[in-house]
């Protein structure tokens, strides 16, 4: 009985330490990707073969992008990207396939923020200065928008 409880506890602990794999986006199928031929296929045949693109270009030449990414996350850690690929299908103005490009994880830009605060220009004000900073300034003669200073109306 003790041995079964120990085995069950060990299995539970080990199951909690396993990594979580998540796939997002387009599922790459090399046979389908290879079947898209420049000069033979058009937008409709590409949509029929590969499906709806993840995103399309808004400016410049018409390009459809099929984005695929797989991440893994160990317990108590940040997820990390295992595989990432982008299939770009370039079209001419008539809608025919001109070329296809596949890029991988080497094109990912890693961004590391420096801290939890955003640096701002100007001087730093404390809580009390924020709270009481405008006392005596608003409506004072000569202050912009106060109606004071300058000539009286009619002169």
C-alpha positions, 0 to 999 in steps of 0.5 A: 500500500505504501509503495503504491502511494509512493509511485502515485505521488512520484508520477504526480510530481513528474507530470507537473514538471513536464513542458507545455508545447503550444502550436500557433498559426499555420501548420506547415505541410512541406508537400502542400508548400512545394505544390505552390508553383510560380507561374502556374498558381494564382490567388484562388489556387493558393487559397484552395491549397494552403487555406486563408493566409495568416496576414496579407501585405497592406502596401507594396507588392501583394504578398500573403504570409503563412506564420507558424510558431511552436513554443515550449514552457517549462513550469515556473518559466517564460515560454520560449520559441522552439520553431518559427517559420513564415511562408511568403507567397508573392503575387503579381498584379494579375494575381499569379504567383511570382515566388515563394520564400520561407524564413525561419527562427533566425529572422526573429528579433529578440527584445529585452525591456530594460525595466518596468518604467518608461523613461520620460523627458522633463523634470520629475515631480513628486506626489505633493508637487502633483497635488498642490503644484497649480495652487496660485497659478490658475486664475492669477493675473497675467497667467495665460487664460486668466483674463488678467494682464493685458488691456481691459476690454474696450481700450 
